């Protein structure tokens, strides 16, 4: 993660729909993708990020990504959004 407090201190959108929307609107600075998430879902956001020149960082598990975002469930992806 980008800092010791995880993603809790950043402006974050969690989940597939919200992350996709932020990238499409050009508001995402960086996207985190869980490596154990369904490839049918993650391949779409990876392709969209590459098209939009958005930095992608990979996290080992959905559980760890959810925890870093301050939620108690796993997350397939999350986006840091410009304030």
WOBEL-V474248 format. One record per pair of residues at least 4 apart in sequence whose ideal C-beta (glycine too) atoms are under 6 Angstrom apart, sorted by the first residue. I is the first residue (numbers start at 1). J is the second residue. If there is no record, write none. Layout:
i & j
I & J
I & J
//
This chain:
i & j
1 & 6
1 & 68
5 & 9
6 & 68
7 & 12
7 & 68
7 & 69
8 & 70
10 & 80
11 & 81
11 & 83
12 & 69
12 & 78
12 & 80
13 & 18
13 & 19
13 & 22
13 & 79
13 & 81
14 & 69
14 & 75
14 & 78
16 & 41
16 & 76
19 & 77
19 & 79
22 & 27
22 & 28
22 & 79
22 & 81
23 & 28
23 & 48
23 & 52
23 & 54
27 & 81
27 & 82
28 & 54
28 & 79
29 & 80
29 & 82
30 & 55
30 & 80
31 & 49
31 & 54
31 & 56
31 & 79
32 & 57
32 & 59
32 & 65
32 & 78
33 & 42
33 & 58
33 & 77
34 & 59
34 & 61
34 & 62
34 & 65
34 & 76
35 & 58
35 & 60
36 & 61
36 & 62
37 & 42
37 & 62
37 & 76
39 & 43
41 & 76
42 & 46
45 & 77
49 & 54
49 & 56
59 & 64
59 & 65
60 & 64
62 & 74
62 & 75
62 & 76
63 & 74
65 & 75
66 & 71
66 & 73
66 & 74
66 & 75
69 & 75
69 & 78
//
